[in-house]
Structures are given as structure tokens and as C-alpha cells.
Amino acid sequence: MGTAGKTLVFITGANTGLGFEVAKVLLSRPDSYHILIGCRGAISRGKGAVARLIESSPRSTSTAEPISVDITDDISITTAFEYVREKWGYVDILVNNAGIALDTAVTAGRITLREGWNETYNVNVTGTHLFTTTFAPLLLASRAPIPRLMFITSGLSSLAEHADGVSSRYTLAPPGLPKPDTLWFPYRVSKTAMNMLATEWGRVLRNDKVAVFNISPGFLNTGLGDDRMTGESRDKSVMGAIDPLIGATFCADVIAGQRDEQSWPVKVLRKDAIQPW
Ligand SMILES: NC(=O)c1ccc[n+]([C@@H]2O[C@H](COP(=O)([O-])OP(=O)(O)OC[C@H]3O[C@@H](n4cnc5c(N)ncnc54)[C@H](OP(=O)(O)O)[C@@H]3O)[C@@H](O)[C@H]2O)c1
């Protein structure tokens, strides 16, 4: 099936988790998308994801293809950019979904605390920004009435809720030492930084009529936080994580333009509320 006339969507980190589920929801809908399934490392991982997507919606009018991109690697970003530029010359929707939380790897002693912090920032902030910077010209070249740029932030990123002590998983530390480096600390700090990133991109692209969204999809039962080096995955539903399909349906609604009236000024959107900064 060709891609002409289809909305071109690029989702980073879409071989698994939320990104994969977003693609799955889009394929199940009547609108026609061509979805670039971003995956880092071997392209076979992306091919496997595309095969599973087609299996989930065999009669879809939408299509998908894998694309290799590691957002911490400038050459990888540029290679992906050149491919999209040469093949289409534009992108309609860019979803900055790739993200990591390395706490398990740090706790297990596989990487140092500094490596954990730096790599978390490298993916969730620096890599996300540089990927966006590289691809922004393709968003501007979109002929869609409203091109969309999306960031996926976290419920843990809210400064206001954290300071008020109402943030999810907020607990006071017991008195005395040691004061451990709290689980999810680098992750939540990086996502707070990403909130500013999204706000900045909203400002920068405002006069180009690109709608910028910062989505807080809820606590989802995905592989986030699992140690990729061991391949061990934990079921987080016992901790209250919900079906990723719920967050994915919300993201797909944003992609489809159902939330456009909420795009400006940039805010943190939860499915049913605005997340306090
Ligand atoms: N799960 C939640 O509760 C939750 C809540 C709020 C926000 N989010 C956000 O949702 C997004 C998706 O997370 P998820 O829950 O679906 O987690 P996930 O299952 O761990 O998926 C994360 C995806 O990002 C990819 N990725 C990691 N580093 C990358 C890099 N350097 N370059 C390109 N891709 C990279 C991963 O690839 P590999 O497979 O190669 O590791 C994977 O495809 C993240 O931004 C996360 O912060 C998640």
C-alpha cells in the first residue's frame, strides 16, 4: 500500500510500550496514517513491531514501517532525517515518545548514579530536544492544516503537586541517614525539564501554526524503568499502573486533532484534566 494522501506520523521509541500502543490505536481507526515506527538498535526490532501491528489490524487503511533512530546519537538522528526528507520531504506529526528511567540499573549497581542521571537526561531532555531540532524543518514543510509536535511527559513531573505533597508516590523520607537517591528522582527531574522544553517549542513554533502538546498519559503498565540489560520486566499493575491502551487512546486523539483547542498556551494535558506545572 502506498503512503500518498496519508498523514505521516513519526513516533520515537515505538517498538514497544506506549509508542507501540499509539500506533496500534491509529491503525485500528478509519483515518489513514503512515506511521514511522522509531526503534533504536537492530531494525529487526522495528520490523517485528510492524508485523505485530499489521496482525492487530489486518484490514487497516493505515500503514507502518520501521525506522532506526537512537535519539542520543547525532548520526542516527541525521540518518533518519535524511531518509524522511528524501522520501517525503515533510512530516505531519512528530511524537517525542522515546524515554527512559534507569533506576533499576542504578539500584542493581550495573551503572553508576552519575551514569544514570546523565543518560536519563541524554534521552529525556537533550536527545528529545536535538531530535526535535533536526526534524522541525520537516514539520514546517507539512501541508497538513495543523502539523502537531508532541512531547510525552509524566505525572511525576509536576513541581506544584510535588511541593504540595500530593504528587503520586510522594512520601516523606524517614529521619536520619542514609538519605538514598530516591527512586525515580532523575526521571522526574528530567521530565520537569522536558516540560520547559515543550513550552519553549510551543513558543518557537507558535507563528508557524504548529500545534505543540505536552501529554501526561497516566501511570502505564509498560517496560519503563525495567533494566534493559537483564531483559527482566516487572508487572506494574500491582503498583497501580493502568493499561497502556488508555494512555495510547488519549495520544491518538491528540494526533487526530481532537485536542487542538487545548494546544495554546502550552500546558501539561492529562486525559481528563490539566496537570499543574
Ligand atoms: N509508563 C508510564 O507510566 C509513563 C507515564 C508517563 C510518561 N511516560 C513516558 O512515555 C514514553 C514511553 O514510555 P513507555 O512507558 O512506553 O516505556 P518503554 O516501554 O520503556 O518504552 C520506551 C521506548 O523508548 C525507547 N528508547 C529509549 N531510549 C531511546 C533512545 N536513546 N533512542 C530512541 N528510543 C529510545 C525504548 O527503546 P528500547 O526498547 O530499545 O529500550 C522504547 O521503545 C516515555 O517518554 C515515558 O517517559 C510513561
PDBQT file of the ligand as one rigid body, heavy atoms in Angstrom, charges set to zero:
ROOT
HETATM    1  N1  LIG A 301       4.851   4.114  31.584  1.00  0.00    +0.000 N 
HETATM    2  C1  LIG A 301       4.423   5.164  32.231  1.00  0.00    +0.000 C 
HETATM    3  O1  LIG A 301       3.804   5.061  33.297  1.00  0.00    +0.000 OA
HETATM    4  C2  LIG A 301       4.642   6.534  31.669  1.00  0.00    +0.000 A 
HETATM    5  C3  LIG A 301       3.996   7.603  32.298  1.00  0.00    +0.000 A 
HETATM    6  C4  LIG A 301       4.205   8.879  31.816  1.00  0.00    +0.000 A 
HETATM    7  C5  LIG A 301       5.023   9.076  30.738  1.00  0.00    +0.000 A 
HETATM    8  N2  LIG A 301       5.637   8.020  30.141  1.00  0.00    +0.000 N 
HETATM    9  C6  LIG A 301       6.514   8.293  29.012  1.00  0.00    +0.000 C 
HETATM   10  O2  LIG A 301       6.038   7.585  27.891  1.00  0.00    +0.000 OA
HETATM   11  C7  LIG A 301       7.121   7.379  26.987  1.00  0.00    +0.000 C 
HETATM   12  C8  LIG A 301       7.136   5.918  26.574  1.00  0.00    +0.000 C 
HETATM   13  O3  LIG A 301       7.487   5.149  27.703  1.00  0.00    +0.000 OA
HETATM   14  P1  LIG A 301       6.917   3.679  27.965  1.00  0.00    +0.000 P 
HETATM   15  O4  LIG A 301       6.184   3.730  29.227  1.00  0.00    +0.000 OA
HETATM   16  O5  LIG A 301       6.268   3.157  26.768  1.00  0.00    +0.000 OA
HETATM   17  O6  LIG A 301       8.291   2.928  28.260  1.00  0.00    +0.000 OA
HETATM   18  P2  LIG A 301       9.004   1.745  27.494  1.00  0.00    +0.000 P 
HETATM   19  O7  LIG A 301       8.072   0.609  27.354  1.00  0.00    +0.000 OA
HETATM   20  O8  LIG A 301      10.271   1.555  28.239  1.00  0.00    +0.000 OA
HETATM   21  O9  LIG A 301       9.293   2.342  26.038  1.00  0.00    +0.000 OA
HETATM   22  C9  LIG A 301      10.249   3.352  25.868  1.00  0.00    +0.000 C 
HETATM   23  C10 LIG A 301      10.664   3.381  24.429  1.00  0.00    +0.000 C 
HETATM   24  O10 LIG A 301      11.676   4.394  24.263  1.00  0.00    +0.000 OA
HETATM   25  C11 LIG A 301      12.761   3.803  23.570  1.00  0.00    +0.000 C 
HETATM   26  N3  LIG A 301      14.039   4.463  23.823  1.00  0.00    +0.000 N 
HETATM   27  C12 LIG A 301      14.750   4.525  24.976  1.00  0.00    +0.000 A 
HETATM   28  N4  LIG A 301      15.891   5.188  24.789  1.00  0.00    +0.000 NA
HETATM   29  C13 LIG A 301      15.924   5.544  23.472  1.00  0.00    +0.000 A 
HETATM   30  C14 LIG A 301      16.839   6.228  22.663  1.00  0.00    +0.000 A 
HETATM   31  N5  LIG A 301      18.016   6.648  23.141  1.00  0.00    +0.000 N 
HETATM   32  N6  LIG A 301      16.533   6.450  21.372  1.00  0.00    +0.000 NA
HETATM   33  C15 LIG A 301      15.369   6.002  20.851  1.00  0.00    +0.000 A 
HETATM   34  N7  LIG A 301      14.467   5.313  21.558  1.00  0.00    +0.000 NA
HETATM   35  C16 LIG A 301      14.746   5.090  22.859  1.00  0.00    +0.000 A 
HETATM   36  C17 LIG A 301      12.778   2.364  24.055  1.00  0.00    +0.000 C 
HETATM   37  O11 LIG A 301      13.566   1.570  23.201  1.00  0.00    +0.000 OA
HETATM   38  P3  LIG A 301      14.184   0.171  23.702  1.00  0.00    +0.000 P 
HETATM   39  O12 LIG A 301      13.090  -0.830  23.523  1.00  0.00    +0.000 OA
HETATM   40  O13 LIG A 301      15.328  -0.008  22.779  1.00  0.00    +0.000 OA
HETATM   41  O14 LIG A 301      14.603   0.326  25.123  1.00  0.00    +0.000 OA
HETATM   42  C18 LIG A 301      11.299   2.061  23.962  1.00  0.00    +0.000 C 
HETATM   43  O15 LIG A 301      10.921   1.810  22.637  1.00  0.00    +0.000 OA
HETATM   44  C19 LIG A 301       8.382   7.815  27.734  1.00  0.00    +0.000 C 
HETATM   45  O16 LIG A 301       8.748   9.100  27.334  1.00  0.00    +0.000 OA
HETATM   46  C20 LIG A 301       7.937   7.825  29.170  1.00  0.00    +0.000 C 
HETATM   47  O17 LIG A 301       8.695   8.688  29.958  1.00  0.00    +0.000 OA
HETATM   48  C21 LIG A 301       5.459   6.755  30.579  1.00  0.00    +0.000 A 
ENDROOT
TORSDOF 0
